[in-house]
């Protein structure tokens, strides 16, 4: 299986939103995501505004994505479908995001749940200096290599 990592395009929005909601469907409903401002339209607006998202494509199917907020220097999201976990897809998506972040910032950051699998994944990739931000969430940072 050959997974291609490429910049996201507007035509990818539906599949990106599908990946996002598929990964979190047991935790957050579409309505709860919408309350947080995460909709297909909000993802489209981010992608159209700047080079800030990458997709992992398995043939014609999007199986993962990563997004950043380049102005703030933050990794906004990195998600991979469960069917493609453990294949290095998440690592490659985060590396694409980091390359863009570190081209503009000496330190990048992200927020995640302290007790989540995601926190362990990011720590494994070198994100650290955990700071509590409330409600069980932490802020992790990584310095430009």
Secondary structure, DSSP 8 states (H G I E B T S, - for coil): --EEEEE--GGGHHHHHHHHHHHHTTT--HHHHHHTT-SHHHHHHHHHHSS-EEEEEETTEEEEEEEEETTTTEEEEEEE-GGGTTSSHHHHHHHHHHHHHHTT-SEEEEEEETTSHHHHHHHHTT-EEEEEEETTEEEEEEE--
